[in-house]
Every structure is written in C-alpha cells, then in structure tokens.
Amino acid sequence: MKFINDEHRDYGKNTQEEKVTVNNPIELFEKWFQQAKGSNLLDYNAFVLSTVSKEGQPSSRVLLLKSYNENGFVFFTNYESRKGQELSENPKASMLFFWPQLEKQIRVQGTTEKISPEESYEYFKTRPYTSKVGAWASKQSEPLSSRFHLLREVAVIMMKNPNEVPLPPFWGGYRLIPDEIEFWQGRPSRLHDRFQYQKDTNGWQIKRLYP
C-alpha cells in the first residue's frame, strides 16, 4: 500500500473559542460565509451536496449556494436529474462547505423541499440568457450521444426564444431545512475545534465534539 505524503501540514490560522460561539448557527454561518466571500476565494459559495437513493447508494456533487436564511439553504437544479430523483425518493440530504485557505469547514444536514415556482422564477430571470437556454437544453444526468447534439438543442431553443426564456417546468430550487449544523476550525496538532448544533423542540442545542 502506498500512502499519500501530505507532509503532515499543521493548522492554526484561526481559532473558534467556545466562549464566543453564538447560540444561533445561522448567525455563525453568516459570519464564516462572509469571511470566505471577503477573502476573494474562488467559488466561495460552492458546496458538496450528498443525497441517497432508495437503494441506499450515496452520491455527491458540487453545487453553488444561491441564498440562505433562518428557513434554510437554497440551491437550484434540474428536478429530473439524478439528485432530483434521489431527493424525491429520500428528501434527506447534507451539504459540505470547505474553505481550505481559512481552514474552516461547515457540515449541514436536514430535509429538503422544493421552493415555489414563483421563487424559482425570481432567481431564474437573473441568470444570463445562455444559462437559461442551457437549463432547457440539458436533460441532466441522461446519456448524451455527442456534444454536437447538445449544441444543436441549444440552437433550436435559442431560435424559439430569441429574447425571453421561460422557466422550465422541470427546473427550480430546493431548500434544505437544517436540523444539524457542525462547524470545524483547523487547529495545531490535529486538535481541531468542532461545534455541533442540533435542533430540537427547544431550539438549537450546542456541544463541542472531539476532533
């Protein structure tokens, strides 16, 4: 067996002391998220979404977070894609944000739900014209015979919709409603800080975890 030599890089750029941990995880998420945004990180709003099929097979992919508030975290996709099919079978999912330059990680798990078509359209109309066309052209996750076939589909849709592109009925947003959020901060000697927020009938409960 060959081991990957990571030179045992140590962590220690920041600390997350228990005494300054806020009671509401959304407030702490906002603080870390804005720090990532302000650090000029590439794709600072990227996260890994993990879903599980009805057979119990997990799958993961990178998406972009488009909004968040006390109600949850919103992302957009093709409802007929693999992720959409798995979320219809099992609405439980998890999100993972990782900013290596900041030595920070956030894990979010909970239940997903579709947002309203009106909410989806409000976001859809802010997308570039070509992105709107692409949403119609891509039968996401289905086999594609050639790139030429995809480009031909794009051309057809552009001819049909030279100006305004309507919202596809198979495309829109999901909101992940969290019931657990964990914050990880790298620390020296692998003695990292981990704070877990779990939601119950009394609100958010906080505990520190072993690294």
Backbone as CSV, one residue per row, in Angstrom:
resi,resn,N_x,N_y,N_z,CA_x,CA_y,CA_z,C_x,C_y,C_z
1,MET,0.836,-1.186,0.000,0.000,0.000,0.000,0.877,1.244,0.000
2,LYS,0.574,2.178,-0.913,1.314,3.429,-0.965,0.509,4.534,-0.285
3,PHE,1.144,5.236,0.614,0.488,6.313,1.329,0.752,7.642,0.635
4,ILE,-0.227,8.525,0.689,-0.079,9.857,0.114,0.643,10.735,1.121
5,ASN,1.745,11.320,0.695,2.535,12.153,1.586,2.007,13.580,1.549
6,ASP,1.291,13.984,2.600,0.772,15.347,2.662,1.675,16.261,3.489
7,GLU,2.855,15.749,3.815,3.837,16.496,4.607,3.274,16.906,5.964
8,HIS,2.165,16.267,6.347,1.579,16.495,7.674,1.427,17.983,7.970
9,ARG,0.776,18.685,7.054,0.569,20.125,7.230,-0.206,20.397,8.506
10,ASP,0.279,21.353,9.260,-0.383,21.715,10.506,-1.365,22.845,10.257
11,TYR,-2.322,22.989,11.147,-3.326,24.035,11.054,-3.145,25.008,12.210
12,GLY,-3.657,26.199,12.041,-3.533,27.150,13.137,-3.740,28.592,12.735
13,LYS,-4.445,28.833,11.609,-4.670,30.203,11.174,-5.689,30.932,12.038
14,ASN,-6.571,30.176,12.660,-7.646,30.812,13.403,-8.093,29.885,14.524
15,THR,-8.922,30.404,15.392,-9.494,29.587,16.464,-10.962,29.947,16.605
16,GLN,-11.738,28.999,17.086,-13.145,29.251,17.367,-13.385,28.860,18.808
17,GLU,-13.189,29.824,19.687,-13.300,29.543,21.107,-14.761,29.364,21.504
18,GLU,-14.995,28.457,22.440,-16.357,28.153,22.873,-17.054,29.372,23.458
19,LYS,-16.287,30.244,24.110,-16.892,31.398,24.771,-17.474,32.412,23.792
20,VAL,-17.049,32.374,22.524,-17.573,33.327,21.550,-18.524,32.658,20.557
21,THR,-18.829,31.395,20.751,-19.733,30.702,19.864,-21.149,31.222,20.080
22,VAL,-21.821,31.627,19.004,-23.155,32.191,19.112,-24.190,31.091,19.270
23,ASN,-25.366,31.451,19.789,-26.405,30.461,20.047,-27.131,30.027,18.781
24,ASN,-27.158,30.886,17.763,-27.851,30.580,16.524,-26.832,30.212,15.445
25,PRO,-26.873,28.984,14.912,-25.862,28.575,13.928,-25.953,29.362,12.618
26,ILE,-27.125,29.887,12.286,-27.252,30.661,11.057,-26.434,31.950,11.167
27,GLU,-26.376,32.515,12.345,-25.561,33.713,12.561,-24.083,33.386,12.399
28,LEU,-23.664,32.240,12.925,-22.266,31.839,12.788,-21.961,31.487,11.336
29,PHE,-22.907,30.839,10.650,-22.721,30.551,9.225,-22.530,31.850,8.450
30,GLU,-23.349,32.834,8.746,-23.237,34.124,8.072,-21.854,34.745,8.282
31,LYS,-21.357,34.657,9.506,-20.040,35.216,9.811,-18.950,34.516,8.997
32,TRP,-18.961,33.188,8.978,-17.935,32.433,8.243,-18.097,32.600,6.741
33,PHE,-19.343,32.606,6.278,-19.595,32.734,4.846,-19.121,34.093,4.334
34,GLN,-19.401,35.141,5.073,-18.958,36.474,4.672,-17.438,36.600,4.745
35,GLN,-16.822,35.886,5.673,-15.357,35.880,5.731,-14.784,35.230,4.477
36,ALA,-15.403,34.122,4.042,-14.955,33.450,2.816,-15.159,34.360,1.609
37,LYS,-16.297,35.018,1.560,-16.587,35.928,0.452,-15.597,37.090,0.433
38,GLY,-15.296,37.643,1.602,-14.386,38.774,1.695,-12.934,38.422,1.463
39,SER,-12.627,37.130,1.460,-11.243,36.689,1.249,-10.942,36.442,-0.226
40,ASN,-11.887,36.801,-1.096,-11.720,36.650,-2.549,-11.415,35.206,-2.946
41,LEU,-12.071,34.272,-2.286,-11.886,32.866,-2.624,-12.678,32.527,-3.876
42,LEU,-12.101,31.701,-4.726,-12.784,31.265,-5.930,-13.948,30.357,-5.547
43,ASP,-15.132,30.660,-6.073,-16.328,29.859,-5.798,-16.537,29.677,-4.297
44,TYR,-16.518,30.781,-3.584,-16.672,30.734,-2.124,-18.018,30.134,-1.707
45,ASN,-19.027,30.171,-2.614,-20.348,29.631,-2.290,-20.540,28.194,-2.777
46,ALA,-19.448,27.542,-3.162,-19.537,26.146,-3.596,-19.669,25.215,-2.397
47,PHE,-20.424,24.149,-2.589,-20.579,23.148,-1.532,-20.812,21.788,-2.170
48,VAL,-20.599,20.750,-1.403,-20.857,19.380,-1.851,-22.220,18.954,-1.321
49,LEU,-23.110,18.595,-2.238,-24.421,18.087,-1.851,-24.401,16.569,-1.940
50,SER,-24.783,15.913,-0.868,-24.849,14.447,-0.850,-26.295,14.005,-0.682
51,THR,-26.694,13.076,-1.548,-28.033,12.502,-1.493,-27.900,10.987,-1.420
52,VAL,-29.011,10.322,-1.123,-29.003,8.862,-1.010,-30.208,8.311,-1.762
53,SER,-29.962,7.316,-2.612,-31.047,6.716,-3.391,-31.894,5.808,-2.503
54,LYS,-33.002,5.339,-3.060,-33.869,4.431,-2.304,-33.181,3.098,-2.031
55,GLU,-32.129,2.778,-2.827,-31.352,1.560,-2.583,-30.266,1.772,-1.534
56,GLY,-30.132,2.997,-1.055,-29.126,3.286,-0.045,-27.777,3.686,-0.607
57,GLN,-27.709,3.968,-1.921,-26.450,4.360,-2.556,-26.269,5.870,-2.463
58,PRO,-25.227,6.329,-1.753,-24.990,7.769,-1.673,-24.311,8.292,-2.930
59,SER,-24.533,9.558,-3.250,-23.837,10.212,-4.349,-23.630,11.675,-3.979
60,SER,-22.539,12.255,-4.468,-22.186,13.626,-4.121,-21.797,14.399,-5.366
61,ARG,-22.006,15.704,-5.321,-21.602,16.586,-6.410,-21.470,18.005,-5.865
62,VAL,-20.742,18.845,-6.606,-20.519,20.228,-6.180,-21.585,21.124,-6.809
63,LEU,-22.216,21.952,-5.990,-23.210,22.924,-6.433,-22.848,24.292,-5.875
64,LEU,-23.667,25.284,-6.206,-23.463,26.631,-5.685,-24.662,27.039,-4.840
65,LEU,-24.384,27.547,-3.644,-25.433,28.063,-2.769,-25.926,29.390,-3.335
66,LYS,-27.245,29.564,-3.417,-27.794,30.785,-4.000,-28.470,31.705,-2.986
67,SER,-28.922,31.171,-1.871,-29.465,32.018,-0.807,-29.578,31.207,0.472
68,TYR,-29.692,31.910,1.574,-29.882,31.242,2.864,-30.479,32.233,3.855
69,ASN,-31.212,31.699,4.809,-31.744,32.492,5.913,-32.170,31.519,7.010
70,GLU,-32.972,31.988,7.945,-33.387,31.134,9.059,-34.195,29.923,8.594
71,ASN,-34.774,30.010,7.396,-35.613,28.918,6.894,-34.818,27.805,6.222
72,GLY,-33.569,28.084,5.826,-32.765,27.049,5.208,-31.846,27.569,4.117
73,PHE,-31.267,26.619,3.365,-30.254,26.901,2.364,-30.806,26.501,0.986
74,VAL,-30.722,27.411,0.011,-31.369,27.198,-1.285,-30.356,26.995,-2.399
75,PHE,-30.613,25.987,-3.228,-29.829,25.728,-4.431,-30.789,25.363,-5.554
76,PHE,-30.296,25.391,-6.803,-31.153,25.146,-7.962,-30.588,24.020,-8.817
77,THR,-31.504,23.303,-9.481,-31.081,22.189,-10.319,-32.233,21.725,-11.196
78,ASN,-31.943,20.763,-12.041,-32.949,20.086,-12.846,-33.640,19.046,-11.951
79,TYR,-34.947,19.130,-11.819,-35.674,18.210,-10.950,-35.615,16.764,-11.444
80,GLU,-35.323,16.590,-12.743,-35.281,15.244,-13.311,-33.878,14.647,-13.320
81,SER,-32.911,15.369,-12.762,-31.540,14.874,-12.676,-31.448,13.759,-11.638
82,ARG,-30.267,13.170,-11.533,-30.092,12.108,-10.530,-30.358,12.642,-9.130
83,LYS,-29.836,13.831,-8.840,-30.046,14.376,-7.499,-31.520,14.641,-7.251
84,GLY,-32.223,15.142,-8.304,-33.641,15.400,-8.163,-34.436,14.127,-7.930
85,GLN,-34.094,13.078,-8.647,-34.776,11.798,-8.463,-34.527,11.241,-7.070
86,GLU,-33.280,11.353,-6.606,-32.965,10.824,-5.275,-33.646,11.639,-4.182
87,LEU,-33.744,12.948,-4.375,-34.414,13.775,-3.368,-35.918,13.512,-3.337
88,SER,-36.479,13.096,-4.473,-37.901,12.747,-4.469,-38.133,11.428,-3.739
89,GLU,-37.137,10.538,-3.777,-37.238,9.254,-3.091,-36.881,9.367,-1.617
90,ASN,-35.916,10.237,-1.334,-35.436,10.428,0.032,-35.031,11.890,0.200
91,PRO,-35.857,12.714,0.824,-35.580,14.149,0.917,-34.444,14.511,1.874
92,LYS,-33.919,13.539,2.607,-32.801,13.817,3.497,-31.528,14.060,2.684
93,ALA,-30.751,15.060,3.076,-29.526,15.384,2.341,-28.559,16.104,3.264
94,SER,-27.329,16.262,2.782,-26.324,17.000,3.548,-25.547,17.920,2.618
95,MET,-25.022,19.001,3.186,-24.215,19.972,2.457,-22.882,20.108,3.180
96,LEU,-21.812,20.257,2.410,-20.484,20.418,2.989,-19.794,21.614,2.337
97,PHE,-19.444,22.605,3.153,-18.666,23.753,2.707,-17.249,23.595,3.252
98,PHE,-16.260,23.809,2.398,-14.867,23.699,2.841,-14.059,24.827,2.221
99,TRP,-13.416,25.621,3.087,-12.561,26.717,2.654,-11.149,26.460,3.189
100,PRO,-10.326,25.727,2.427,-9.003,25.345,2.925,-8.114,26.526,3.274
101,GLN,-8.264,27.645,2.535,-7.429,28.812,2.840,-7.739,29.376,4.221
102,LEU,-8.961,29.183,4.686,-9.362,29.656,6.014,-9.316,28.552,7.059
103,GLU,-9.064,27.322,6.594,-9.042,26.154,7.476,-10.372,26.002,8.211
104,LYS,-11.448,26.177,7.439,-12.792,26.087,8.002,-13.644,25.126,7.181
105,GLN,-14.541,24.454,7.862,-15.484,23.541,7.222,-16.820,23.638,7.944
106,ILE,-17.906,23.580,7.170,-19.242,23.568,7.751,-20.025,22.413,7.141
107,ARG,-20.615,21.596,7.992,-21.471,20.495,7.550,-22.906,20.820,7.947
108,VAL,-23.824,20.655,6.999,-25.241,20.920,7.246,-26.034,19.692,6.829
109,GLN,-26.922,19.219,7.680,-27.775,18.110,7.284,-29.212,18.421,7.668
110,GLY,-30.130,17.873,6.876,-31.538,18.131,7.144,-32.414,17.554,6.063
111,THR,-33.564,18.154,5.883,-34.567,17.681,4.935,-34.789,18.736,3.857
112,THR,-34.911,18.288,2.611,-35.107,19.216,1.509,-36.579,19.295,1.099
113,GLU,-36.920,20.437,0.509,-38.235,20.638,-0.069,-38.087,21.543,-1.280
114,LYS,-38.967,21.397,-2.256,-38.949,22.287,-3.406,-39.471,23.660,-2.994
115,ILE,-38.849,24.704,-3.507,-39.389,26.038,-3.293,-40.493,26.265,-4.325
116,SER,-41.238,27.342,-4.196,-42.353,27.590,-5.102,-41.861,27.964,-6.492
117,PRO,-42.678,27.713,-7.528,-42.306,28.135,-8.885,-42.051,29.642,-8.965
118,GLU,-42.784,30.410,-8.174,-42.595,31.855,-8.175,-41.206,32.222,-7.661
119,GLU,-40.768,31.555,-6.595,-39.421,31.801,-6.070,-38.364,31.375,-7.081
120,SER,-38.595,30.235,-7.723,-37.640,29.747,-8.724,-37.532,30.722,-9.886
121,TYR,-38.671,31.268,-10.314,-38.645,32.196,-11.446,-37.926,33.486,-11.083
122,GLU,-38.085,33.948,-9.851,-37.396,35.164,-9.421,-35.890,35.013,-9.566
123,TYR,-35.377,33.815,-9.257,-33.940,33.589,-9.459,-33.629,33.351,-10.929
124,PHE,-34.469,32.551,-11.605,-34.197,32.174,-12.995,-34.041,33.397,-13.887
125,LYS,-34.841,34.414,-13.667,-34.778,35.580,-14.544,-33.518,36.419,-14.324
126,THR,-32.760,36.150,-13.252,-31.487,36.855,-13.035,-30.330,36.158,-13.739
127,ARG,-30.555,34.946,-14.232,-29.484,34.194,-14.892,-29.193,34.772,-16.273
128,PRO,-27.953,34.624,-16.755,-27.648,35.049,-18.126,-28.513,34.298,-19.137
129,TYR,-28.735,34.905,-20.282,-29.570,34.310,-21.331,-29.104,32.904,-21.691
130,THR,-27.803,32.733,-21.875,-27.291,31.419,-22.273,-27.482,30.368,-21.187
131,SER,-27.447,30.777,-19.927,-27.681,29.836,-18.831,-29.141,29.397,-18.807
132,LYS,-30.043,30.325,-19.130,-31.462,29.967,-19.205,-31.694,28.951,-20.320
133,VAL,-31.062,29.203,-21.461,-31.185,28.272,-22.580,-30.607,26.911,-22.209
134,GLY,-29.470,26.930,-21.531,-28.837,25.684,-21.121,-29.707,24.850,-20.206
135,ALA,-30.489,25.516,-19.348,-31.384,24.784,-18.447,-32.420,23.997,-19.242
136,TRP,-32.878,24.553,-20.365,-33.835,23.857,-21.218,-33.169,22.736,-22.011
137,ALA,-31.951,23.000,-22.497,-31.289,22.059,-23.400,-30.761,20.812,-22.707
138,SER,-30.364,20.944,-21.461,-29.717,19.825,-20.779,-30.722,18.881,-20.139
139,LYS,-30.757,17.658,-20.615,-31.514,16.591,-19.953,-30.561,15.978,-18.924
140,GLN,-30.361,16.703,-17.862,-29.281,16.429,-16.916,-29.282,14.991,-16.411
141,SER,-28.102,14.392,-16.447,-27.830,13.030,-15.975,-28.212,11.949,-16.984
142,GLU,-28.869,12.310,-18.084,-29.216,11.320,-19.105,-28.062,11.163,-20.088
143,PRO,-27.944,10.010,-20.770,-26.868,9.799,-21.750,-26.957,10.814,-22.894
144,LEU,-25.800,11.279,-23.374,-25.712,12.240,-24.465,-24.857,11.639,-25.575
145,SER,-25.411,11.566,-26.795,-24.710,10.903,-27.891,-23.465,11.663,-28.330
146,SER,-23.520,12.989,-28.312,-22.364,13.791,-28.715,-22.567,15.230,-28.252
147,ARG,-21.482,15.979,-28.172,-21.589,17.390,-27.818,-22.329,18.157,-28.919
148,PHE,-22.135,17.724,-30.172,-22.825,18.371,-31.274,-24.339,18.314,-31.085
149,HIS,-24.843,17.190,-30.600,-26.278,17.043,-30.357,-26.747,18.074,-29.324
150,LEU,-25.968,18.268,-28.269,-26.319,19.251,-27.241,-26.342,20.659,-27.825
151,LEU,-25.312,21.001,-28.606,-25.243,22.340,-29.201,-26.382,22.573,-30.184
152,ARG,-26.794,21.525,-30.872,-27.924,21.655,-31.780,-29.201,21.941,-31.003
153,GLU,-29.358,21.282,-29.849,-30.516,21.542,-28.997,-30.504,22.991,-28.512
154,VAL,-29.340,23.483,-28.157,-29.206,24.876,-27.717,-29.637,25.826,-28.828
155,ALA,-29.186,25.563,-30.043,-29.525,26.424,-31.184,-31.028,26.449,-31.430
156,VAL,-31.675,25.303,-31.337,-33.121,25.220,-31.543,-33.860,26.049,-30.504
157,ILE,-33.457,25.935,-29.253,-34.114,26.673,-28.175,-33.891,28.171,-28.332
158,MET,-32.702,28.575,-28.763,-32.417,29.993,-28.976,-33.281,30.559,-30.104
159,MET,-33.524,29.777,-31.138,-34.381,30.242,-32.226,-35.832,30.383,-31.764
160,LYS,-36.266,29.478,-30.885,-37.631,29.535,-30.369,-37.809,30.663,-29.357
161,ASN,-36.735,30.997,-28.654,-36.803,32.007,-27.598,-35.677,33.026,-27.787
162,PRO,-35.776,33.883,-28.788,-34.684,34.814,-29.076,-34.496,35.900,-28.025
163,ASN,-35.537,36.163,-27.255,-35.452,37.244,-26.262,-35.642,36.730,-24.839
164,GLU,-36.862,36.375,-24.507,-37.172,35.889,-23.169,-37.230,34.365,-23.150
165,VAL,-36.696,33.786,-22.094,-36.709,32.333,-21.928,-37.574,31.998,-20.715
166,PRO,-38.633,31.218,-20.879,-39.497,30.885,-19.739,-38.831,29.896,-18.789
167,LEU,-39.355,29.831,-17.595,-38.857,28.881,-16.611,-39.238,27.468,-17.006
168,PRO,-38.270,26.554,-17.128,-38.617,25.159,-17.445,-39.441,24.540,-16.318
169,PRO,-40.455,23.758,-16.632,-41.269,23.142,-15.578,-40.499,22.098,-14.778
170,PHE,-39.380,21.646,-15.334,-38.577,20.606,-14.672,-37.349,21.185,-13.971
171,TRP,-37.308,22.472,-13.786,-36.126,23.131,-13.210,-36.566,24.081,-12.100
172,GLY,-35.789,24.103,-11.018,-36.132,25.020,-9.937,-35.272,24.802,-8.709
173,GLY,-35.739,25.359,-7.602,-34.929,25.354,-6.386,-35.383,24.363,-5.336
174,TYR,-34.412,24.000,-4.515,-34.664,23.220,-3.301,-34.205,24.036,-2.105
175,ARG,-34.885,23.847,-1.016,-34.450,24.428,0.252,-34.113,23.297,1.209
176,LEU,-32.891,23.290,1.721,-32.522,22.309,2.742,-32.780,22.937,4.108
177,ILE,-33.702,22.342,4.837,-34.062,22.825,6.173,-33.187,22.077,7.177
178,PRO,-32.259,22.766,7.838,-31.283,22.058,8.678,-31.830,21.604,10.027
179,ASP,-31.380,20.441,10.453,-31.634,20.012,11.822,-30.320,19.782,12.563
180,GLU,-29.203,19.855,11.813,-27.879,19.759,12.437,-26.865,20.533,11.604
181,ILE,-26.063,21.349,12.261,-25.005,22.109,11.599,-23.740,21.991,12.450
182,GLU,-22.640,21.620,11.795,-21.374,21.474,12.520,-20.313,22.388,11.924
183,PHE,-19.614,23.088,12.799,-18.538,23.987,12.399,-17.201,23.394,12.817
184,TRP,-16.280,23.351,11.853,-14.945,22.787,12.081,-13.900,23.849,11.800
185,GLN,-13.015,24.058,12.768,-11.922,25.009,12.607,-10.604,24.290,12.831
186,GLY,-9.715,24.344,11.836,-8.420,23.692,11.977,-7.610,24.290,13.108
187,ARG,-6.945,23.415,13.855,-6.078,23.851,14.953,-4.786,23.043,14.909
188,PRO,-3.713,23.524,15.536,-2.432,22.802,15.526,-2.546,21.401,16.124
189,SER,-1.657,20.526,15.656,-1.538,19.153,16.172,-2.806,18.330,15.989
190,ARG,-3.614,18.696,14.989,-4.861,17.999,14.688,-5.861,18.064,15.846
191,LEU,-5.675,18.988,16.770,-6.610,19.164,17.884,-7.632,20.234,17.482
192,HIS,-8.386,19.917,16.446,-9.292,20.886,15.848,-10.473,21.211,16.760
193,ASP,-11.111,22.352,16.476,-12.336,22.730,17.168,-13.524,22.266,16.344
194,ARG,-14.475,21.601,16.991,-15.713,21.176,16.347,-16.888,21.539,17.246
195,PHE,-17.824,22.286,16.703,-19.023,22.659,17.439,-20.246,22.191,16.673
196,GLN,-21.075,21.420,17.331,-22.254,20.835,16.695,-23.525,21.487,17.249
197,TYR,-24.374,21.947,16.332,-25.680,22.493,16.690,-26.734,21.489,16.258
198,GLN,-27.577,21.065,17.172,-28.678,20.160,16.856,-29.990,20.816,17.274
199,LYS,-30.985,20.709,16.400,-32.259,21.372,16.666,-33.249,20.412,17.297
200,ASP,-33.915,20.876,18.347,-34.997,20.109,18.950,-36.153,21.056,19.237
201,THR,-37.114,20.602,20.011,-38.313,21.418,20.264,-37.990,22.691,21.047
202,ASN,-36.830,22.718,21.704,-36.443,23.899,22.486,-35.500,24.826,21.728
203,GLY,-35.245,24.508,20.483,-34.330,25.338,19.702,-33.025,24.614,19.423
204,TRP,-31.950,25.379,19.239,-30.645,24.817,18.911,-29.859,24.491,20.175
205,GLN,-29.385,23.240,20.237,-28.515,22.804,21.337,-27.085,22.696,20.824
206,ILE,-26.133,23.197,21.612,-24.727,23.245,21.180,-23.878,22.326,22.022
207,LYS,-22.960,21.639,21.366,-21.955,20.880,22.119,-20.649,20.834,21.339
208,ARG,-19.577,20.770,22.096,-18.242,20.632,21.491,-17.986,19.149,21.288
209,LEU,-17.376,18.806,20.145,-17.058,17.420,19.835,-15.547,17.197,19.846
210,TYR,-15.155,15.966,20.136,-13.746,15.605,19.965,-13.366,15.797,18.496
211,PRO,-12.124,16.218,18.230,-11.707,16.383,16.828,-11.561,15.031,16.130
